Amino acid sequence: MSTEFKEFQQKYPNLFRTYPRSGFSVEPGWEGLVHHLCNVLENHIEGLPQEIRPDVTCAQVKEKFGGLRFYMTQETPYISGAISLAEDLSCCICCQCGNPGKLRQGSWTLTLCDTHSAEQDKYNDELQKKWAESEKAKAKALAEAEAVREIK
């Protein structure tokens, strides 16, 4: 269990009675957004009838297609609305630093500020170069192997 999750579990005990069954991963730039959402959800759960509170917990937190995804075991219309708002907001917040950002298409779709987008582009370019070098080396090795086979 990650330290990050333990912090959330301590602050929001109704929402995180157990580790979410499908995982818990919060991008560093969205941590404040997720804390705000969890605070809203925790307060709402506390106001629910005692008999249904244990059934209303977080099932998964993750990034998908550049945005926050927050899944619950059960939802009320209020919970659905709060989650929808946070998920929409995440597409305007850099997932790395929390500054204003926008969805960026690349090898992955991520919500990034201009600074982190430039860093990601540089990283992608370096990966592309390494891949191209690897492909050239493979082609050369195959050609050499074919030449040796023809000699025999």
C-alpha positions as CSV (number, residue, x, y, z in Angstrom):
1,M,0.0,0.0,0.0
2,S,1.5,3.3,-1.1
3,T,2.2,6.2,1.4
4,E,0.1,8.3,-1.0
5,F,-2.9,6.1,-0.5
6,K,-2.4,5.9,3.3
7,E,-2.6,9.7,3.4
8,F,-5.9,9.7,1.5
9,Q,-7.3,6.8,3.6
10,Q,-6.5,8.7,6.8
11,K,-8.1,11.9,5.6
12,Y,-11.2,10.2,4.0
13,P,-12.0,7.1,6.0
14,N,-15.5,6.6,4.7
15,L,-14.5,7.0,1.1
16,F,-11.5,4.7,1.4
17,R,-12.5,2.0,3.8
18,T,-10.2,-0.4,2.0
19,Y,-7.8,-0.1,-0.9
20,P,-9.7,0.5,-4.1
21,R,-10.3,-2.8,-5.7
22,S,-9.1,-1.6,-9.1
23,G,-6.2,0.6,-8.0
24,F,-5.3,4.0,-6.9
25,S,-3.0,6.3,-8.8
26,V,-3.0,10.1,-8.6
27,E,-0.9,12.2,-10.9
28,P,1.2,14.8,-8.9
29,G,-0.4,17.8,-10.6
30,W,-3.9,16.5,-9.8
31,E,-3.3,15.8,-6.1
32,G,-5.0,19.0,-5.0
33,L,-8.0,18.4,-7.3
34,V,-8.4,14.9,-6.0
35,H,-8.2,16.1,-2.4
36,H,-10.9,18.6,-3.0
37,L,-13.1,15.9,-4.7
38,C,-12.5,13.5,-1.8
39,N,-13.4,16.1,0.8
40,V,-16.7,16.8,-1.0
41,L,-17.4,13.1,-1.3
42,E,-16.4,12.3,2.3
43,N,-18.8,15.0,3.6
44,H,-21.6,13.7,1.4
45,I,-21.1,10.1,2.5
46,E,-21.2,11.2,6.2
47,G,-24.7,12.6,5.5
48,L,-26.0,9.4,4.0
49,P,-28.1,7.0,6.1
50,Q,-25.8,4.8,8.3
51,E,-27.0,1.6,6.7
52,I,-25.8,2.4,3.2
53,R,-22.5,4.3,4.0
54,P,-20.3,1.2,4.0
55,D,-21.4,0.4,0.4
56,V,-20.4,3.8,-1.0
57,T,-16.7,3.7,-1.4
58,C,-14.0,4.5,-4.0
59,A,-13.4,1.6,-6.5
60,Q,-10.6,3.2,-8.6
61,V,-8.6,6.4,-9.2
62,K,-6.4,6.7,-12.3
63,E,-5.5,8.7,-15.4
64,K,-7.1,7.6,-18.7
65,F,-7.0,9.4,-22.1
66,G,-5.4,12.4,-20.5
67,G,-8.0,12.9,-17.8
68,L,-8.8,11.9,-14.2
69,R,-11.0,8.9,-13.8
70,F,-12.7,8.3,-10.4
71,Y,-14.9,5.3,-9.9
72,M,-17.2,4.5,-7.0
73,T,-18.9,1.3,-5.9
74,Q,-22.2,3.2,-5.7
75,E,-23.2,6.7,-6.6
76,T,-25.9,9.2,-5.8
77,P,-26.6,12.0,-8.3
78,Y,-24.6,14.4,-6.1
79,I,-21.6,12.0,-6.2
80,S,-21.9,11.6,-10.0
81,G,-22.0,15.4,-10.5
82,A,-19.0,16.0,-8.2
83,I,-16.9,13.4,-10.0
84,S,-17.9,14.6,-13.4
85,L,-16.9,18.2,-12.5
86,A,-13.5,17.0,-11.2
87,E,-12.9,14.8,-14.3
88,D,-13.7,17.7,-16.6
89,L,-11.5,20.1,-14.6
90,S,-8.6,17.6,-14.8
91,C,-8.5,18.2,-18.6
92,C,-7.5,21.8,-17.9
93,I,-4.8,21.1,-15.3
94,C,-1.3,19.8,-16.0
95,C,-1.1,16.3,-14.6
96,Q,2.6,16.9,-13.7
97,C,2.6,20.3,-11.9
98,G,-1.0,21.5,-11.5
99,N,-0.6,24.6,-13.6
100,P,-3.1,25.3,-16.4
101,G,-2.8,22.8,-19.1
102,K,-4.6,21.2,-22.1
103,L,-5.0,17.8,-23.6
104,R,-2.0,17.0,-25.8
105,Q,-1.8,14.2,-28.4
106,G,1.4,12.3,-28.7
107,S,2.5,8.7,-28.0
108,W,0.0,9.1,-25.1
109,T,-2.8,11.6,-24.6
110,L,-1.9,13.7,-21.5
111,T,-3.0,17.0,-20.0
112,L,0.1,19.1,-19.8
113,C,1.2,22.7,-19.5
114,D,3.4,24.2,-22.2
115,T,6.6,23.5,-20.2
116,H,5.8,19.8,-19.6
117,S,4.5,19.4,-23.1
118,A,7.9,20.5,-24.4
119,E,9.7,18.1,-22.1
120,Q,7.4,15.3,-23.2
121,D,8.0,16.2,-26.9
122,K,11.8,16.1,-26.3
123,Y,11.5,12.7,-24.6
124,N,9.4,11.4,-27.4
125,D,11.9,12.6,-30.0
126,E,14.7,10.9,-28.1
127,L,12.7,7.7,-28.0
128,Q,12.0,7.9,-31.7
129,K,15.7,8.3,-32.5
130,K,16.7,5.4,-30.3
131,W,14.0,3.3,-32.0
132,A,15.2,4.3,-35.4
133,E,18.8,3.4,-34.5
134,S,17.7,0.1,-33.2
135,E,15.8,-0.7,-36.4
136,K,18.9,0.2,-38.4
137,A,21.1,-2.0,-36.3
138,K,18.6,-4.9,-36.7
139,A,18.5,-4.4,-40.5
140,K,22.3,-4.3,-40.7
141,A,22.6,-7.5,-38.6
142,L,20.0,-9.3,-40.8
143,A,21.8,-8.2,-44.0
144,E,25.1,-9.5,-42.6
145,A,23.5,-12.8,-41.5
146,E,22.0,-13.1,-45.0
147,A,25.4,-12.5,-46.6
148,V,27.0,-15.1,-44.5
149,R,24.3,-17.6,-45.4
150,E,24.8,-16.9,-49.1
151,I,28.5,-17.5,-48.8
152,K,27.9,-21.0,-47.3
